[in-house]
């Protein structure tokens, strides 16, 4: 049963199939939203053109939006710039400025990991790029936590089942690369509180953890998911807790110290392509649930029997992207690295959310009123 109110504010056309959205976490830029697009060019089947997957052309790009709270009754998204690219499969921000620049990374359909920075006009400019394994598509990426005092690194996964860790401040110099999964490595992420630990999930139905100091074998392997593992994220506040999602339509929450059995779970009726903990307190989880829209589930009131589904937004034709804005719907800051002073906010329980829908090429801006006790 829904225990939260949803109001759709805007629905924008993205021109190409939309597959990823990411709000900027940096102070002064939390109103900036990135949307990545990916579209396979249709081949002319009336001719004898090659159908080799390696020769297929995938268009895409990055659209930079800004949300304005000043002159509207409701928040309003405006397109600020657009970068034409090959198909973009994942985007992530670095959580701190790099040489005073707002920097994000992407992986693309030509098998590259790339770093870009926003200039003063909010246009994305390339800083560096590096090739992943031969003849692969880049599928996901995740940055290490700069608060841990080590140099920035980024882990990227690809369609050949490999993980590659790059040193960010050395111009995406490859640090290590290894074969992690038998099929596509759909997702990878650094642990938020341990920069030596990288998570990965693959089409082989395996969830794995890797110590980057010795990647000759996994630190752990979980076979709990029944289908391909395609999403994961660390809890923003609890050191040992993280969540994983799968084509098997389940979200599982884990304590990394005891990987035999998940702490709790939720069945969402669609493949869980992206998981985003509420960055302000980690009390709830937003998901992009592929053919079943998007969901918000209640971790705060979970138990061994599961996590309640508290809200859903179903108007999506393949939901691939979802993220929480660090502003609420009134333009007040909600989150600062997992900590929020709700006493100073006029409406601390109304959240601003962006999601995207692949086949109908749309970006959705909506707000959710949390009434969970």
Secondary structure, DSSP 4 states (H G I P E B T S, - for coil): ---EEEEEEEEEE-SS-EEEEEE--STT-TTEEEEEEEEEPPP-TTTT----GGG--EEEEEEEEEEE-SSSSS-EEEEEEEEEEE-EEEEEE-SS-BTTB-EEEEEETTSEEEEEEE-TTS-EEEEEEEE-STT--EEEEEE--GGGSSPPEEEEEETTSEEEEEEGGGTSEEEEEEE--SS---EEEEETTEEEEEEEE-TTS-EEEEETT-TTS-SEEE---SS-EEEEEE-SS-TTEEEEEETTSEEEEEETT-TTS-SEEEE-SS---EEEE-TTTSSEEEEE-BTT-EEEEEEEEEETTEEEEEEEE---SSEEEEEEEEEETTS-B--BTTB--GGG-S-TTEEEEEEEETTTTEEEEEEEEE---
